[in-house]
């Protein structure tokens, strides 16, 4: 992942880390929304040259000729679904940060985008502060989930649990790391315990956040205990 230095910015985003992943690929067909999101990214310390934009799947795929470090994806595009693009992006780069920025969607679309590999999901209807907070979270490796989206996921849990009790779709390694997170170990401690790199641990934790629809270690541990994943 390429990174750049950023200058301090005022307002809610001023404590974003001093490095930002570049370039960012923004896939959005609405010119006004595209301008809005670009403006929020500029507030976070990006410059215009860091931001690649596309208004369709075809244009996004042409932008993917070069690696990107962060993708912000709308789901409903004029030539298809952003879900397909998320799957392609994830297949090309398993470590890429991908966040959906979309309008109110069906539960099927929400779950499909997360299963395809999106790390987070924020609704366009949220105000600028809420969108900025989600962007800040994903820039730090988090998995921000809009409260409405989280409710849709939680409503699916009973049906999923009947088929696969107690795993929430976590891999064996993810379950192992989740237990260590619940014990209070840091990423560094987990990496040393499991003989993994910190980057690998961070990547696993990001996937755990996405699958549990949480955005912090405390929430992950709580959800794991609540759903019996630590038994």
TORLO-981656 format. One record per residue: residue number from 1; residue in three letters; x, y, z negated of N, C-alpha, C in turn. Coordinates in steps of 0.05 Angstrom, whole numbers, plus 5000, padded with zeros to 4 digits. Layout:
% residues N
  nr rest  n_u  n_v  n_w ca_u ca_v ca_w  c_u  c_v  c_w
 NUM  ala    X    Y    Z    X    Y    Z    X    Y    Z
...
This chain:
% residues 231
  nr rest  n_u  n_v  n_w ca_u ca_v ca_w  c_u  c_v  c_w
   1  unk 5017 4976 5000 5000 5000 5000 5018 5025 5000
   2  unk 5013 5042 5019 5028 5067 5019 5017 5086 4998
   3  unk 5034 5104 4988 5025 5123 4968 5038 5150 4973
   4  unk 5025 5171 4962 5035 5197 4966 5034 5212 4940
   5  unk 5049 5233 4937 5047 5250 4914 5023 5268 4916
   6  unk 5011 5274 4893 4987 5291 4894 4992 5314 4875
   7  unk 4979 5336 4879 4981 5359 4862 4958 5359 4843
   8  unk 4961 5370 4818 4939 5370 4799 4915 5385 4811
   9  unk 4891 5375 4805 4867 5388 4814 4850 5394 4789
  10  unk 4834 5414 4791 4817 5422 4769 4791 5406 4770
  11  unk 4775 5408 4749 4749 5395 4749 4751 5366 4739
  12  unk 4730 5350 4745 4729 5323 4735 4750 5304 4744
  13  unk 4764 5311 4766 4783 5292 4777 4812 5299 4769
  14  unk 4817 5318 4751 4843 5328 4747 4863 5308 4735
  15  unk 4853 5286 4722 4871 5267 4710 4875 5243 4727
  16  unk 4869 5244 4753 4875 5222 4771 4906 5219 4772
  17  unk 4915 5194 4773 4943 5188 4773 4958 5204 4795
  18  unk 4984 5207 4791 5000 5225 4808 5004 5213 4836
  19  unk 4997 5188 4840 4999 5176 4867 4972 5168 4877
  20  unk 4968 5171 4902 4942 5164 4915 4948 5144 4938
  21  unk 4931 5124 4940 4935 5105 4963 4927 5118 4989
  22  unk 4944 5116 5009 4938 5127 5035 4946 5107 5057
  23  unk 4933 5109 5080 4911 5127 5086 4884 5115 5077
  24  unk 4864 5132 5076 4836 5124 5069 4821 5123 5095
  25  unk 4805 5101 5098 4788 5098 5121 4759 5102 5111
  26  unk 4746 5123 5121 4718 5129 5114 4700 5122 5137
  27  unk 4682 5103 5133 4664 5095 5155 4636 5105 5147
  28  unk 4626 5125 5161 4601 5138 5155 4591 5152 5180
  29  unk 4566 5146 5188 4556 5158 5213 4541 5184 5210
  30  unk 4535 5192 5185 4521 5217 5180 4542 5239 5176
  31  unk 4542 5259 5194 4563 5280 5193 4563 5295 5166
  32  unk 4539 5301 5156 4538 5315 5130 4549 5299 5107
  33  unk 4543 5273 5106 4553 5256 5085 4583 5252 5089
  34  unk 4592 5250 5114 4621 5247 5119 4636 5271 5109
  35  unk 4625 5295 5114 4638 5319 5105 4638 5321 5074
  36  unk 4616 5312 5062 4614 5312 5033 4636 5295 5020
  37  unk 4638 5270 5030 4657 5251 5018 4686 5260 5023
  38  unk 4691 5271 5047 4717 5282 5052 4724 5304 5033
  39  unk 4704 5321 5027 4709 5343 5008 4715 5333 4981
  40  unk 4702 5311 4972 4708 5300 4946 4736 5288 4945
  41  unk 4744 5275 4967 4771 5264 4968 4792 5286 4967
  42  unk 4787 5308 4980 4805 5330 4979 4808 5341 4951
  43  unk 4786 5341 4936 4786 5350 4908 4805 5332 4892
  44  unk 4806 5306 4899 4822 5287 4884 4852 5290 4891
  45  unk 4859 5307 4910 4887 5311 4916 4896 5302 4944
  46  unk 4877 5290 4959 4884 5282 4987 4887 5307 5004
  47  unk 4900 5303 5027 4901 5324 5048 4887 5311 5072
  48  unk 4879 5328 5090 4863 5319 5113 4878 5297 5129
  49  unk 4904 5299 5131 4919 5279 5147 4918 5251 5135
  50  unk 4910 5249 5109 4908 5223 5096 4882 5209 5102
  51  unk 4863 5223 5114 4836 5213 5116 4829 5205 5145
  52  unk 4824 5180 5150 4815 5170 5176 4784 5167 5174
  53  unk 4770 5174 5195 4741 5172 5195 4731 5156 5219
  54  unk 4708 5143 5215 4696 5128 5237 4666 5130 5233
  55  unk 4651 5132 5255 4622 5134 5253 4607 5109 5264
  56  unk 4623 5088 5269 4611 5063 5279 4630 5040 5273
  57  unk 4620 5015 5276 4637 4992 5272 4659 4992 5293
  58  unk 4652 4998 5318 4672 4998 5339 4695 5017 5333
  59  unk 4688 5041 5325 4709 5061 5319 4725 5053 5295
  60  unk 4712 5041 5275 4726 5032 5251 4746 5010 5258
  61  unk 4738 4992 5275 4756 4971 5283 4780 4981 5298
  62  unk 4776 5002 5314 4799 5014 5328 4818 5028 5308
  63  unk 4807 5039 5286 4824 5051 5266 4840 5031 5250
  64  unk 4830 5006 5250 4843 4985 5234 4868 4974 5247
  65  unk 4875 4985 5270 4900 4977 5283 4924 4981 5265
  66  unk 4922 5002 5248 4943 5008 5228 4932 5001 5201
  67  unk 4949 4992 5182 4939 4986 5155 4928 5010 5141
  68  unk 4907 5005 5125 4896 5026 5108 4898 5017 5079
  69  unk 4896 5036 5061 4900 5029 5032 4873 5030 5017
  70  unk 4853 5044 5028 4827 5046 5015 4806 5049 5037
  71  unk 4785 5034 5035 4763 5036 5054 4737 5043 5040
  72  unk 4723 5063 5050 4697 5071 5039 4677 5066 5061
  73  unk 4659 5047 5056 4642 5036 5078 4612 5041 5073
  74  unk 4599 5052 5094 4570 5053 5094 4560 5026 5105
  75  unk 4537 5017 5096 4527 4991 5105 4512 4992 5131
  76  unk 4496 5013 5134 4478 5014 5158 4490 5033 5179
  77  unk 4502 5021 5199 4516 5036 5220 4501 5032 5246
  78  unk 4505 5050 5265 4489 5049 5290 4494 5023 5307
  79  unk 4517 5011 5304 4522 4987 5320 4525 4962 5304
  80  unk 4515 4962 5279 4515 4937 5263 4517 4943 5234
  81  unk 4524 4922 5219 4524 4924 5190 4553 4927 5179
  82  unk 4556 4945 5160 4582 4949 5147 4591 4924 5132
  83  unk 4573 4906 5126 4580 4881 5112 4600 4865 5129
  84  unk 4595 4864 5155 4613 4849 5172 4641 4862 5171
  85  unk 4642 4888 5171 4668 4902 5170 4682 4897 5143
  86  unk 4667 4896 5121 4679 4890 5095 4693 4863 5096
  87  unk 4679 4843 5107 4690 4817 5109 4716 4817 5126
  88  unk 4716 4832 5148 4740 4833 5165 4763 4847 5150
  89  unk 4757 4869 5136 4777 4883 5121 4789 4865 5100
  90  unk 4772 4851 5085 4781 4833 5064 4799 4811 5075
  91  unk 4791 4800 5098 4806 4778 5109 4834 4788 5118
  92  unk 4835 4813 5128 4860 4824 5137 4879 4831 5114
  93  unk 4867 4840 5092 4884 4849 5070 4869 4843 5044
  94  unk 4875 4820 5031 4862 4812 5006 4865 4832 4983
  95  unk 4886 4849 4984 4890 4868 4963 4879 4896 4968
  96  unk 4866 4899 4991 4855 4925 4998 4832 4933 4979
  97  unk 4831 4958 4971 4808 4969 4956 4786 4977 4975
  98  unk 4762 4966 4970 4739 4971 4988 4716 4979 4970
  99  unk 4704 5002 4976 4681 5011 4961 4658 5018 4981
 100  unk 4635 5008 4975 4611 5015 4991 4601 5042 4981
 101  unk 4596 5060 5000 4582 5085 4994 4558 5085 5012
 102  unk 4535 5078 5001 4512 5074 5019 4486 5084 5005
 103  unk 4465 5085 5021 4439 5092 5010 4426 5069 4996
 104  unk 4403 5073 4984 4388 5051 4971 4386 5028 4991
 105  unk 4393 5004 4982 4394 4981 5000 4378 4958 4988
 106  unk 4372 4938 5003 4359 4915 4993 4378 4899 4975
 107  unk 4366 4883 4958 4383 4867 4940 4400 4848 4957
 108  unk 4389 4838 4979 4405 4820 4996 4430 4834 5007
 109  unk 4426 4859 5016 4449 4874 5027 4470 4879 5005
 110  unk 4460 4887 4982 4479 4893 4960 4496 4868 4953
 111  unk 4482 4846 4949 4497 4821 4942 4515 4812 4964
 112  unk 4505 4814 4989 4521 4806 5012 4547 4823 5014
 113  unk 4545 4849 5009 4569 4866 5011 4589 4859 4990
 114  unk 4580 4852 4965 4598 4845 4944 4610 4817 4950
 115  unk 4594 4799 4960 4605 4772 4967 4625 4774 4990
 116  unk 4621 4794 5008 4639 4797 5031 4666 4808 5022
 117  unk 4667 4820 4998 4693 4829 4988 4694 4858 4978
 118  unk 4671 4872 4977 4672 4899 4966 4679 4899 4937
 119  unk 4695 4918 4928 4703 4919 4900 4684 4936 4884
 120  unk 4670 4954 4897 4652 4972 4882 4630 4981 4900
 121  unk 4610 4995 4888 4587 5003 4903 4575 5028 4890
 122  unk 4573 5050 4904 4561 5074 4893 4540 5084 4914
 123  unk 4518 5094 4903 4497 5103 4921 4501 5132 4929
 124  unk 4495 5138 4954 4497 5166 4965 4480 5185 4949
 125  unk 4458 5175 4938 4440 5193 4923 4451 5204 4898
 126  unk 4473 5193 4888 4485 5203 4863 4497 5230 4868
 127  unk 4499 5246 4846 4510 5273 4849 4541 5271 4852
 128  unk 4553 5294 4859 4582 5294 4865 4598 5283 4842
 129  unk 4591 5290 4817 4607 5281 4794 4607 5251 4793
 130  unk 4584 5238 4797 4582 5209 4795 4598 5196 4817
 131  unk 4597 5207 4841 4612 5196 4863 4642 5199 4858
 132  unk 4650 5222 4848 4678 5227 4841 4688 5207 4820
 133  unk 4671 5202 4800 4679 5183 4779 4683 5155 4791
 134  unk 4666 5147 4810 4669 5121 4823 4694 5120 4839
 135  unk 4700 5142 4854 4725 5143 4869 4749 5142 4851
 136  unk 4749 5156 4829 4771 5155 4811 4776 5127 4801
 137  unk 4754 5113 4795 4756 5086 4785 4768 5067 4805
 138  unk 4759 5068 4830 4769 5050 4850 4798 5057 4857
 139  unk 4806 5082 4855 4833 5090 4860 4852 5079 4839
 140  unk 4842 5074 4815 4858 5062 4794 4857 5032 4794
 141  unk 4844 5020 4814 4843 4991 4814 4818 4980 4801
 142  unk 4799 4998 4794 4774 4989 4781 4754 4979 4801
 143  unk 4731 4970 4791 4709 4960 4808 4683 4974 4800
 144  unk 4680 5000 4807 4657 5015 4799 4631 5005 4811
 145  unk 4611 4999 4795 4586 4990 4804 4564 5009 4796
 146  unk 4549 5019 4815 4526 5037 4809 4506 5023 4790
 147  unk 4495 5037 4770 4476 5024 4752 4453 5010 4766
 148  unk 4443 5022 4787 4421 5009 4802 4430 4983 4814
 149  unk 4455 4983 4825 4466 4959 4837 4470 4938 4816
 150  unk 4481 4946 4793 4486 4927 4771 4460 4913 4763
 151  unk 4438 4928 4762 4412 4915 4755 4404 4894 4775
 152  unk 4409 4900 4800 4402 4880 4821 4418 4855 4817
 153  unk 4444 4858 4810 4461 4834 4806 4452 4819 4781
 154  unk 4446 4833 4759 4438 4820 4735 4412 4805 4738
 155  unk 4394 4815 4755 4369 4801 4760 4374 4775 4775
 156  unk 4396 4773 4789 4403 4748 4803 4415 4727 4785
 157  unk 4426 4735 4762 4441 4717 4745 4426 4692 4737
 158  unk 4401 4695 4727 4387 4670 4719 4385 4649 4741
 159  unk 4379 4658 4766 4376 4639 4788 4403 4626 4794
 160  unk 4424 4642 4793 4451 4631 4798 4459 4613 4776
 161  unk 4453 4620 4751 4462 4604 4729 4449 4576 4729
 162  unk 4424 4575 4740 4411 4549 4741 4425 4530 4760
 163  unk 4438 4541 4780 4453 4525 4800 4482 4520 4791
 164  unk 4494 4541 4779 4522 4539 4771 4525 4551 4744
 165  unk 4516 4537 4723 4517 4548 4696 4545 4554 4687
 166  unk 4548 4579 4677 4573 4585 4663 4597 4592 4679
 167  unk 4595 4596 4706 4620 4603 4720 4619 4630 4734
 168  unk 4595 4641 4740 4591 4667 4752 4607 4670 4778
 169  unk 4614 4647 4790 4629 4648 4815 4658 4653 4811
 170  unk 4668 4652 4787 4697 4656 4782 4713 4632 4789
 171  unk 4737 4636 4800 4755 4614 4806 4768 4605 4779
 172  unk 4782 4583 4780 4795 4574 4756 4815 4594 4745
 173  unk 4830 4606 4763 4850 4626 4755 4837 4651 4744
 174  unk 4815 4659 4756 4800 4683 4746 4789 4677 4718
 175  unk 4778 4653 4714 4768 4646 4688 4790 4646 4667
 176  unk 4813 4636 4675 4837 4636 4657 4845 4664 4649
 177  unk 4846 4682 4669 4854 4710 4664 4832 4724 4647
 178  unk 4807 4718 4653 4785 4730 4637 4787 4723 4608
 179  unk 4794 4698 4602 4797 4690 4574 4820 4706 4560
 180  unk 4841 4711 4575 4864 4726 4563 4856 4755 4560
 181  unk 4840 4766 4579 4830 4793 4576 4813 4796 4551
 182  unk 4796 4776 4547 4779 4776 4523 4795 4774 4497
 183  unk 4819 4762 4499 4836 4760 4475 4851 4786 4470
 184  unk 4848 4805 4489 4861 4831 4485 4888 4834 4497
 185  unk 4897 4815 4514 4923 4817 4526 4923 4838 4548
 186  unk 4946 4852 4551 4949 4871 4572 4955 4857 4598
 187  unk 4954 4871 4620 4962 4859 4646 4990 4849 4646
 188  unk 5008 4864 4633 5036 4855 4631 5038 4829 4616
 189  unk 5024 4827 4593 5025 4803 4576 5013 4779 4591
 190  unk 4991 4784 4606 4979 4762 4621 4998 4753 4643
 191  unk 5011 4772 4657 5030 4764 4678 5052 4747 4667
 192  unk 5063 4755 4643 5084 4739 4631 5075 4712 4622
 193  unk 5050 4711 4611 5040 4685 4601 5035 4665 4624
 194  unk 5026 4676 4647 5019 4658 4669 5040 4657 4691
 195  unk 5062 4671 4686 5084 4671 4706 5075 4682 4733
 196  unk 5060 4704 4731 5050 4717 4755 5061 4746 4756
 197  unk 5059 4759 4779 5066 4787 4780 5043 4804 4769
 198  unk 5049 4828 4760 5028 4845 4750 5008 4852 4772
 199  unk 5019 4855 4797 5001 4861 4820 4981 4839 4824
 200  unk 4990 4814 4822 4971 4791 4825 4950 4791 4803
 201  unk 4959 4797 4778 4940 4798 4756 4919 4820 4761
 202  unk 4929 4843 4769 4910 4866 4774 4891 4859 4796
 203  unk 4900 4845 4816 4882 4837 4838 4860 4818 4828
 204  unk 4868 4799 4811 4849 4780 4800 4828 4795 4782
 205  unk 4838 4814 4766 4820 4828 4748 4800 4845 4764
 206  unk 4809 4856 4787 4791 4871 4804 4768 4853 4814
 207  unk 4775 4828 4822 4755 4810 4831 4736 4801 4809
 208  unk 4747 4798 4784 4731 4791 4761 4710 4814 4756
 209  unk 4720 4839 4757 4702 4862 4753 4679 4861 4773
 210  unk 4686 4855 4798 4666 4855 4820 4645 4833 4815
 211  unk 4655 4810 4808 4636 4787 4805 4619 4790 4780
 212  unk 4629 4803 4759 4613 4807 4735 4598 4833 4735
 213  unk 4602 4850 4756 4588 4876 4758 4595 4893 4734
 214  unk 4620 4895 4727 4630 4912 4705 4652 4930 4715
 215  unk 4660 4949 4699 4681 4967 4707 4703 4972 4687
 216  unk 4704 4955 4666 4725 4958 4645 4730 4931 4633
 217  unk 4753 4929 4619 4761 4904 4605 4741 4898 4583
 218  unk 4732 4918 4568 4713 4914 4547 4687 4903 4557
 219  unk 4677 4914 4579 4652 4905 4591 4656 4876 4602
 220  unk 4679 4870 4613 4684 4843 4624 4683 4823 4601
 221  unk 4697 4829 4579 4697 4811 4556 4669 4807 4545
 222  unk 4654 4829 4543 4627 4827 4532 4609 4810 4550
 223  unk 4611 4815 4576 4595 4800 4595 4602 4770 4594
 224  unk 4628 4764 4592 4637 4737 4591 4626 4722 4567
 225  unk 4626 4736 4544 4616 4723 4520 4585 4720 4522
 226  unk 4572 4740 4533 4543 4740 4535 4534 4717 4553
 227  unk 4549 4712 4574 4541 4691 4593 4554 4664 4588
 228  unk 4568 4662 4566 4580 4636 4559 4603 4628 4576
 229  unk 4618 4648 4587 4640 4641 4605 4665 4635 4589
 230  unk 4666 4639 4563 4690 4635 4547 4687 4609 4531
 231  unk 4665 4595 4534 4661 4570 4519 4680 4548 4527
